[in-house]
Amino acid sequence: MPWTVTWGLLAAWTVHDAEELATMAGWVRTARPRLESRYPRVPWDRLEVSQRHVNVAIGLMGVAMAGASALGARTGGRSPVFQAALAGFGLHGVAHLAQSAATRGYTPGVVTAPVVVIPFSVWAWRRLRSAGVPVSSGRSGWAAVAALPALLGGVHVLAHALTRPRSRAGAVRTEAVQAGAVRTEAVQAGAVRTEAVRAGAVRAGAVQAGESHPRRRFLGGDRWF
């Protein structure tokens, strides 16, 4: 099986998600007023994501696609995981077209869906069949239908968890710990200065005590009285 089929899945996904990476966060912000007026029951405020969230989510999805492509390359395209990923990729392209039709406008990924995603998926399936690779289209398709929403949802939930801002309580605790550390250092520095002052006072007292006792001759030697 040529690498263009197995690793080609990862390459086609990369091209497609590069479009989503560049447009998703900005599109949600600009299209939200129009979509809210057309579909007021949809919680669009919850669907708005930051660019950081998009970056993390696409990175996580890339790991999954790379793993599926690697399994396909190792098994000559026979891996059920690879075949399910290939089927899901094609269905994902169709979903993009449906989204654009529903919103009556551009949606992230719709440009590369008909020119990269769907054509590659169809071509790859034909190559698998022509190479004599056992293809269970029905089972792979149903597996992809079942797994794709769960995978996409899991990726975005994990991306949200990794990119959400720290809670205010956590920030306050961190600031309190840092302030406590500063106070501790100040106290320690003050203790060091106090000990230095005390040591200086002891030395000064010793000098004064020595000066208060004159030397006298006693039995041919010097002694202190």
N, C-alpha and C positions, 0 to 999 in steps of 0.2 A: 504494500500500500504506500503510495507516494506521500511524502511529508506535506505536500500541499493540501491534502485532505485533512490530516490529523492536526498538524500545527497550523494549517491554514485557518482552522476554526479560531484559534487564538489571535491570528493576524487580522481576520475579518472582525472579530470582536473589538480589537484595539482600535481599528479605524472607526467603527461605529461609536464606541464609547468616547472617543476623542471629541466627537460632536457633542455628546451629552455633557462631557466635562466642561466644554467651552460655553455651553448655553443654558444648562439646567437651572442654576441658581438665579441668574438674571431673568430668565423667562418666567419663573414662578412669581417674582416680584412684579414684573411689568404686566403680566397677563391676569393677575389676581383680580383686579377690579372688574374686568370684563367677564371673567368666569364666575365671580360672585353674583353678578347681576343675572347671568344666564342660568346658573345652577346654585341657587341660594342655600339649598340644603346640604351641600357638600362643605365640610369643614376645611376650607382652603387655608385658613390660618395655620392649621396643623401640618399642612403639606408644604409650607414654605421652609426651605432649607438654606443653610449657609454654604458658601463655596468650600469651606473646610469640610463640612459634612459630605458634600458631593465628592471631594477628593478621597476621603476615607472610604466611602461606600464603593466607589469605582475601584479603588485599590483592593478592597476585600473581594469584590467580584472577580477581579483579575486573577487573584490567587486561585479561586474556584475554577475558572476557565482554563488556567494553565495546568491545573491538576487533571482536568478532564482531557485536555489535549495530550498530555503526557501518557495517560492511560490508553488513549487511542493509538498513539505511536507505538507503545510497547506491545499492544495486542493486534496490531495490524488493522485497527478499526473495529475489532470485534467487541470491545469493552461495552457493556450495557450503559455504564456511566457516560462514556463518550457519545454513544448514540443518543442517549437521553438529552445530553447537553446540546448536541447538534439539532435535535428536534425542537428543543426549547428555544434555541437561538432563532430558528425560522419562525416559530410561533410569536416570539418577541417582536420580530419585524412586522408581522401582520397586526399585532396589537398597536404598534406605533401608527400604522395607517388608520386603524379604527379610532384611536385617540384624536388624531388630527381631524377626522371626519366629524367626531362628536363635538369638538371645540371650534370647528370651522376656522382653523388656522394652523399656524406652525406649532408643533410640539417638539421638544428636544429629541433628536434621533430620527426624525421623520425623513430627513434628506438622505441619509445613508441606508435607511431601511429598504427602499425599493431598488437601490443600485448596488448594495453590498450584501446586506443581511439575507434577504430572500433569495437573490440569485446564487449566492455561495451555498446556502443550505440545499437548494434544489440540485446544484451541480455536485455537491459532495455526496448526496444520497445516490445519485446516478453512478458516480465513480465506485462507491461501495458495492453496488449491485453488479456493475460490470466486472469488478475484480473477484466476484464470487464470494464476497463476505456475507455471512448470514445476517440478514437484516430483518428484525421483527418490528416493522414500522408501526403496527398497531400498539404493541406493548411499549415501545420507546415513546410513541406519541402520548399515550396515557400517562406514562411515568413523568414525561416532561410537563404535561398539564398539571399534574399533582405537585411536582417538585418546584416548578418555576415560581409560583406565588410565595411558597414557603421560603425559598432561597432569597428572593428579592426582599421579602419582609424581614427576614433574619438579618440580612446585610444592612438594611437601613436602621433596624433597631440597634444593632451593634455599633454602627457609625454614630448614631445619636448618643449612645452611652459613652463613646470615646471622645466626642467633641462637645458635649454639653458643658456650659460654664460651671465653675465651682459654686457650691451653695454659699449663701451669705454667712450661715453659721460656721461653715468650714473656714471661710476666709477670716472671720472674727477670731476663731480659735488659733489660726496660724499667726495672726497679728499679735494676739496675746502672748503666745509662746515666744515670738521674736522680741516683744517688749520685755518679757521676763528675762530673756537671755541678756539683753542690753543692761537691765538693772543689776543682774548678777555680776556682769563684768565690771560695772561701775563700783559695786560694793567691794569686789575683790581688789580693784585698783585703789580704792580708799583705804582698805586694810593694809595694803603694801605701803602706802604713803604714811599711815599711822605708825607702822612698825619702823619705818625709816626715821621718823621723827623721834620715836622713843630711843632708838639706838643712838641717835645723835645726842639726845639729852643725857644718856648714860655716859657717853664719852666725854661730854662737857663736864659732867659732875666729877668724873675721875680726874680730869685735868685740874679742876678747881681744888679738889682734895689734896692733890700732890703739891700744889703751890702753897697751901696753908701750913705745911710742915717743913720748917727750915732744917737744913743740914747742920749737925753738930758733931764735934770731935768726941769720940768715946773710945778710949783704949786704943788709940792709934788708928782707928778706922772710922768710916762714915756710916752712920745709921740714921734711920728716920724715926723721929719721936712724934 
